[in-house]
Amino acid sequence: MNIGVWIDQVSSSHVDSPPSWLTLPNDDKENTSYLPRANIKKRARLSPLMDNTHQDVELTPRPSKKRRQNQSDLEPPEHLSSTSTMSDDNTSELESHHSSRISPTKQLAFLEDGSEPVIYCDFNTTTAIVPCDVSKLCDAAQDLGDGVGILGFTPDELAGLTSTSTTLNHRNRKRFTYAWANNSTERLKTGTMVPLKEVQGLVTTAISHEDTRDHETVWNEDVHKTVIASALATSMYAEHLSISNVKSASIDPPDLAYRKLPKRVVDYAIVLRPSQPIQKAWKMLLPVGNAGLKSWNHTTSNSVRSTPIASSIETKAPGKSWTDGKAQIAIWTAALFNRLALLQQPGQDYLEVQAMPLIIAQGHDWHFFVISQQLDPVSEKRTTIIWQKIDIGNTRNCFDAYKLIAVLHLVMEWAYNTWRPWFYNLIAWMGVD
């Protein structure tokens, strides 16, 4: 065969389909290094990821390149416009650990740009005035996060814990002897001490999950949920509060979520048990949402609709997006504040919402936030501020794990002594004595 003819045949040929030995990865960053460079573009066209019937639900859907180039980074898509109508009932809700059509960073930007913005602000900012109720929560959490007064052992108990015969290593034994760490008089006002053996088991489990790089679900069940449950079991207010798993909940009515952003959910909520005043007002409460059900909260999920939410906790595995957690808890709690506004007595002065503590756990590390609202006296618009953040401990060692228990006891004490009376005042017009 003439060499020129052979070259023309090779140049004009193309691959109609990938070879049978080629398996296409379904992660969102395909590895094409093993393919000939000329075939990379062809493979992308033939990838089943481009076929909606085979689309990987974990991938973030993206508009076409042309659309991305023509759309401003800060301009919300049409379906997120504040003027758009409510989504259809069958619109899918994006839950806690699924991506949305816009990144968490842009979700936070949309929240900030609204007519009634939701913003993050540092506790130590010099550009805003920190309200007294926010400052009070911040100061209390900061002391506990620093280890001040986190222990409530008697002198004999402490001597036993810090003796050389204990199972604590020498670093933990030394920290347990800090004079400012133990204050049984004040510490036991919010809850009793979780037994050391139980805390050691928790720490061992958490370290094991990090070593084996376990999935977020495993962290949630074995570590995060265990910490919260241990705190509730030893809280002075355990009979008045409970912990609800809200992972499967969605925001309902949907338009409580700001600018039709994804109806993102968190993992756990500290809620008020339905006391007699709450049960009495429940009879007067009108149904809401697509399901036509009653709810005190911004969701009609059966797990939480009859128990007023006092605080929310978002949990992540190590290495998960920190920004994603911030967007989730911002959308979730802003929607809760919108629901509380609808519970106000018609025709009466607005009852300002109490500053509310929030927690985000990421693997071992736990962080404390406070959400509050401020009224602009000129525009009469409200700005929702999430004040960030205080590191309140971790599950790498027993001393820092006791910090977490102490802060959770603080939040539960706040839920009973501050949030509960405020909520009773909010629903008093429904006939609560």
Protein Blocks (a to p, Z undefined) as FASTA:
>chain_A
ZZklmmmmmmmpccfbdcfklccdfbfbdcfklpcfklmmmmmmmpmklpmklccfkbcc
dddfklmmmpcfklccfklpfkbccddfklccddfklccfbdfklmmmmmmmmmbdcddd
dfkbckbccdfklmmmmmmmmmmmnopakaccdfklmmmmmmmkbmbdfklmmmmmpmkl
pcfklmmmnoccddfklmmmmmmmmmmmmmnopafklmmmmmmmmmmmmmmmmpcklmmg
ccddfklgccddfklpghhiacdddfbdcdddddfklmmmmmmpccedjkopacfbfcfb
fklmmmccfbdcddddehiafklmmmmmmmmmmmmmmmmmmmpcehiacddddddddddd
ehjbccdddddddddfklopacddddddddebdfkbfklmmmmmmmmmmmmmmmmmmmmm
mmmmmmmmnopZZ
